[in-house]
Amino acid sequence: YFLWGRVQARNTNDDSFFVKVDDDADNLWMVAIGEQWHWDTVNDRDIADPVRFALNEGVHTIRIKLREDGTELDAMLLTNDPNLVPGDVEGAAENQVHP
């Protein structure tokens, strides 16, 4: 699975979050810089871009933790489609899953 966020990161001092799924290690998500809201896949700085989450059927917990106070997040999208472009998903919003 791939996890996307609709983010805003205005500069390199405000461009990251920690992302954790279930009991896995934190991923240091370096968000793409931009003055406008835009979709960005969760990556793990210098390790994986994008991060591929191995999820089995069932309930999972996604934790987004603050790293820099100016980085903004307003929606998340989880998909197993590596070719999906979230900007093309009408009404994509928090807590929606797109197979």
C-alpha atoms as an extended CHARMM CRD file, in Angstrom:
* protein
*
        99  EXT
         1         1  TYR       CA              0.0000000000        0.0000000000        0.0000000000  PROA      1               0.0000000000
         2         2  PHE       CA              0.9860000000        3.6060000000       -0.5640000000  PROA      2               0.0000000000
         3         3  LEU       CA              0.0410000000        6.4860000000        1.6910000000  PROA      3               0.0000000000
         4         4  TRP       CA             -0.4330000000        9.9800000000        0.3280000000  PROA      4               0.0000000000
         5         5  GLY       CA             -1.0110000000       13.2380000000        2.1310000000  PROA      5               0.0000000000
         6         6  ARG       CA             -2.3540000000       16.5440000000        0.9050000000  PROA      6               0.0000000000
         7         7  VAL       CA              0.2520000000       18.8760000000        2.3270000000  PROA      7               0.0000000000
         8         8  GLN       CA              1.6640000000       22.3510000000        2.3370000000  PROA      8               0.0000000000
         9         9  ALA       CA              5.3280000000       22.9360000000        3.1490000000  PROA      9               0.0000000000
        10        10  ARG       CA              6.4960000000       26.4720000000        2.4320000000  PROA      10              0.0000000000
        11        11  ASN       CA             10.2290000000       26.0290000000        3.1020000000  PROA      11              0.0000000000
        12        12  THR       CA             12.9310000000       23.5590000000        4.1500000000  PROA      12              0.0000000000
        13        13  ASN       CA             12.4960000000       24.5390000000        7.8060000000  PROA      13              0.0000000000
        14        14  ASP       CA              8.8880000000       23.3050000000        7.7430000000  PROA      14              0.0000000000
        15        15  ASP       CA              8.7820000000       20.2330000000        5.5140000000  PROA      15              0.0000000000
        16        16  SER       CA              8.4850000000       17.0000000000        7.4580000000  PROA      16              0.0000000000
        17        17  PHE       CA              6.4390000000       14.6570000000        9.6370000000  PROA      17              0.0000000000
        18        18  PHE       CA              7.0310000000       11.3100000000       11.2900000000  PROA      18              0.0000000000
        19        19  VAL       CA              4.7160000000        8.5850000000        9.9490000000  PROA      19              0.0000000000
        20        20  LYS       CA              4.1750000000        5.2510000000       11.6670000000  PROA      20              0.0000000000
        21        21  VAL       CA              1.8710000000        2.3740000000       10.7270000000  PROA      21              0.0000000000
        22        22  ASP       CA              0.9340000000       -0.0640000000       13.4830000000  PROA      22              0.0000000000
        23        23  ASP       CA              4.0860000000       -1.0040000000       15.4430000000  PROA      23              0.0000000000
        24        24  ASP       CA              6.5610000000       -0.3910000000       12.6020000000  PROA      24              0.0000000000
        25        25  ALA       CA              9.3810000000        2.1320000000       12.9310000000  PROA      25              0.0000000000
        26        26  ASP       CA              8.8320000000        5.8050000000       12.2190000000  PROA      26              0.0000000000
        27        27  ASN       CA              9.3370000000        7.0090000000        8.6570000000  PROA      27              0.0000000000
        28        28  LEU       CA             10.7800000000       10.5030000000        8.3030000000  PROA      28              0.0000000000
        29        29  TRP       CA              8.4860000000       11.9370000000        5.6290000000  PROA      29              0.0000000000
        30        30  MET       CA             10.2180000000       14.8020000000        3.8360000000  PROA      30              0.0000000000
        31        31  VAL       CA              7.3190000000       16.6390000000        2.2190000000  PROA      31              0.0000000000
        32        32  ALA       CA              7.6650000000       18.2500000000       -1.2190000000  PROA      32              0.0000000000
        33        33  ILE       CA              8.0120000000       22.0290000000       -0.8670000000  PROA      33              0.0000000000
        34        34  GLY       CA              5.1540000000       24.1320000000       -2.2210000000  PROA      34              0.0000000000
        35        35  GLU       CA              3.1170000000       27.2550000000       -1.4550000000  PROA      35              0.0000000000
        36        36  GLN       CA             -0.1350000000       25.5400000000       -2.5020000000  PROA      36              0.0000000000
        37        37  TRP       CA             -1.8470000000       22.4070000000       -1.2000000000  PROA      37              0.0000000000
        38        38  HSD       CA             -0.5220000000       19.3870000000       -3.1130000000  PROA      38              0.0000000000
        39        39  TRP       CA             -0.4480000000       15.5930000000       -2.8420000000  PROA      39              0.0000000000
        40        40  ASP       CA              2.8030000000       13.9130000000       -1.8130000000  PROA      40              0.0000000000
        41        41  THR       CA              3.5540000000       10.2450000000       -1.1350000000  PROA      41              0.0000000000
        42        42  VAL       CA              4.9480000000        9.2660000000        2.2370000000  PROA      42              0.0000000000
        43        43  ASN       CA              8.6780000000        8.6210000000        1.9280000000  PROA      43              0.0000000000
        44        44  ASP       CA             11.4050000000        7.7880000000        4.4110000000  PROA      44              0.0000000000
        45        45  ARG       CA             14.2590000000       10.2350000000        3.9100000000  PROA      45              0.0000000000
        46        46  ASP       CA             17.2390000000        8.5860000000        2.1830000000  PROA      46              0.0000000000
        47        47  ILE       CA             15.6590000000        5.1100000000        2.5640000000  PROA      47              0.0000000000
        48        48  ALA       CA             12.4670000000        4.7240000000        0.4980000000  PROA      48              0.0000000000
        49        49  ASP       CA             10.5550000000        6.9910000000       -1.8670000000  PROA      49              0.0000000000
        50        50  PRO       CA              7.7400000000        6.1160000000       -1.7420000000  PROA      50              0.0000000000
        51        51  VAL       CA              7.3680000000        3.8750000000        1.2860000000  PROA      51              0.0000000000
        52        52  ARG       CA              5.4640000000        0.6520000000        0.4980000000  PROA      52              0.0000000000
        53        53  PHE       CA              3.4210000000       -0.4950000000        3.4620000000  PROA      53              0.0000000000
        54        54  ALA       CA              2.7420000000       -4.2520000000        3.7200000000  PROA      54              0.0000000000
        55        55  LEU       CA             -0.7690000000       -4.3830000000        5.1660000000  PROA      55              0.0000000000
        56        56  ASN       CA             -2.8960000000       -7.4460000000        5.7210000000  PROA      56              0.0000000000
        57        57  GLU       CA             -6.6820000000       -7.3760000000        5.8180000000  PROA      57              0.0000000000
        58        58  GLY       CA             -7.9550000000       -5.8600000000        9.0340000000  PROA      58              0.0000000000
        59        59  VAL       CA             -7.6400000000       -2.7750000000       11.1910000000  PROA      59              0.0000000000
        60        60  HSD       CA             -4.4490000000       -0.7110000000       11.1490000000  PROA      60              0.0000000000
        61        61  THR       CA             -3.3370000000        2.4240000000       12.9480000000  PROA      61              0.0000000000
        62        62  ILE       CA             -1.6120000000        5.2550000000       11.0930000000  PROA      62              0.0000000000
        63        63  ARG       CA              0.1260000000        7.8590000000       13.2400000000  PROA      63              0.0000000000
        64        64  ILE       CA              1.2820000000       11.2000000000       11.8690000000  PROA      64              0.0000000000
        65        65  LYS       CA              3.5370000000       12.9940000000       14.3330000000  PROA      65              0.0000000000
        66        66  LEU       CA              4.6460000000       16.6020000000       14.2660000000  PROA      66              0.0000000000
        67        67  ARG       CA              8.2920000000       17.2140000000       13.4750000000  PROA      67              0.0000000000
        68        68  GLU       CA              8.2480000000       20.8390000000       12.3250000000  PROA      68              0.0000000000
        69        69  ASP       CA              5.4390000000       23.1500000000       13.3460000000  PROA      69              0.0000000000
        70        70  GLY       CA              4.9200000000       24.8400000000        9.9690000000  PROA      70              0.0000000000
        71        71  THR       CA              4.2520000000       21.7020000000        7.9310000000  PROA      71              0.0000000000
        72        72  GLU       CA              0.5450000000       21.3340000000        7.1680000000  PROA      72              0.0000000000
        73        73  LEU       CA             -1.5950000000       18.2630000000        6.4240000000  PROA      73              0.0000000000
        74        74  ASP       CA             -5.3100000000       18.2440000000        5.6590000000  PROA      74              0.0000000000
        75        75  ALA       CA             -6.0940000000       14.8730000000        4.0270000000  PROA      75              0.0000000000
        76        76  MET       CA             -4.7010000000       11.3500000000        3.7020000000  PROA      76              0.0000000000
        77        77  LEU       CA             -5.2570000000        8.7050000000        1.0550000000  PROA      77              0.0000000000
        78        78  LEU       CA             -4.3040000000        5.0180000000        1.2400000000  PROA      78              0.0000000000
        79        79  THR       CA             -4.1700000000        2.9620000000       -1.9460000000  PROA      79              0.0000000000
        80        80  ASN       CA             -2.7160000000       -0.2540000000       -3.3040000000  PROA      80              0.0000000000
        81        81  ASP       CA             -2.5770000000        1.2460000000       -6.8170000000  PROA      81              0.0000000000
        82        82  PRO       CA              1.0000000000        2.4400000000       -7.5210000000  PROA      82              0.0000000000
        83        83  ASN       CA             -0.2670000000        4.4080000000      -10.5420000000  PROA      83              0.0000000000
        84        84  LEU       CA             -3.0080000000        6.3310000000       -8.7490000000  PROA      84              0.0000000000
        85        85  VAL       CA             -2.6230000000       10.1100000000       -8.8720000000  PROA      85              0.0000000000
        86        86  PRO       CA             -4.5620000000       11.5290000000       -5.8930000000  PROA      86              0.0000000000
        87        87  GLY       CA             -5.3050000000       14.8040000000       -7.6420000000  PROA      87              0.0000000000
        88        88  ASP       CA             -7.4400000000       12.7100000000       -9.9850000000  PROA      88              0.0000000000
        89        89  VAL       CA             -9.5120000000       11.2330000000       -7.1370000000  PROA      89              0.0000000000
        90        90  GLU       CA            -12.6540000000       13.3090000000       -6.8220000000  PROA      90              0.0000000000
        91        91  GLY       CA            -13.5440000000       14.0220000000       -3.2270000000  PROA      91              0.0000000000
        92        92  ALA       CA            -10.4600000000       12.3180000000       -1.7670000000  PROA      92              0.0000000000
        93        93  ALA       CA            -10.5220000000       13.0660000000        1.9210000000  PROA      93              0.0000000000
        94        94  GLU       CA             -9.5550000000       11.8300000000        5.3300000000  PROA      94              0.0000000000
        95        95  ASN       CA            -10.4770000000        8.2380000000        6.1860000000  PROA      95              0.0000000000
        96        96  GLN       CA            -11.1780000000        7.1770000000        2.6030000000  PROA      96              0.0000000000
        97        97  VAL       CA             -9.4930000000        4.0600000000        1.2250000000  PROA      97              0.0000000000
        98        98  HSD       CA             -9.0880000000        3.6880000000       -2.5280000000  PROA      98              0.0000000000
        99        99  PRO       CA             -8.2390000000        0.1560000000       -3.7160000000  PROA      99              0.0000000000
